[in-house]
Amino acid sequence: MEQVLQLPFSTIIGGLEHRAQASPNKPAILYPDANKNFTEYASLTFKQYNNVVNHLAEKIYQALPVSTRLADESMTCGILATGGI
């Protein structure tokens, strides 16, 4: 019988928020550093990554027409996918 792991979150965003609170200073993302001619890597911590995601979410929210701001996630994804923002 399979065991189901009970997580303290139910969405990807919830998981990021959880990690940002639980391990704010641990590296979340490594990426080639343009300032070092892409020969070394820079990183974002979970706290920094969460802050970037929240900032981008706010920018997207502000760019959406008022009539779609209360729509479900699939509507928002559709608008983004069609280049509506």
N, C-alpha and C positions, 0 to 999 in steps of 0.2 A: 504494500500500500504506500502510495506517495504521501510525503508530508508536505504541507503547504507552509511556507515560511511567512509569518506575519510581519510585515514591515510597518514602520511608523508613518508611512506616507502611501499615497495611492496613485500619484502621477510622477512623471519625470521631473517636472518643476518642483514638486514636493520633495523628491529625492535630493535635488540640488540644494534646496533650502535646508533640508535636514543635514546634509554633509557640511554646508557652509556654517551651520551652528555647531555641529559636533567636532569638526576638524577644520576650522577656518584657515589655518596656516599651512595645511598640507597642499602640495602641488596637485592641481586638477588637470591642467593642460600644459603640454610642452609644444613649442612651435619654433621653427627656424627664426633666428634673430636677424632682422634686416640691418640692424646697426652693426653687426659683426659679420657682414657679407655672407649671411646665411650659413656660416661654417660652425656656429655654435647655437645652442638652444636657449630660449628664454622660457619663463613659465608664468602661469597665473595660478594663484592659490584658489581654493574653493570660495573664499570670501570675495576675492577680486572677480572671479568668474560670475558669481551670483550678482554682484553689483553691475557688471557689464550686461548680463541678461536682463536685469530689471530696468536698466537704462534704455536698452533697445526696445523692450516691451512697451515702455512709456512712450517712446518716439513713434512706434507703430500705432499705438492707441490714439495718439494725437493726430496722426495722419489719416486715420479711418474716418469716413463720413459718420456723422452722429447717428444716422439710422442703423449702422452696422455695429456700433460699439457694444450693444447689448446682445448681439447675435451669438450663436454658438461658435465653438472653435472651428468647425468645418467651414463655416462661412468666412471666417478670418483667414484660414489657410487658403481657401479658394481665391480670395481677393489678392493675397500675396503671390500665389502661384501664377495668376494671370497678369502680373505686373501692374496691378491697380494702385500700387503705392510707389 
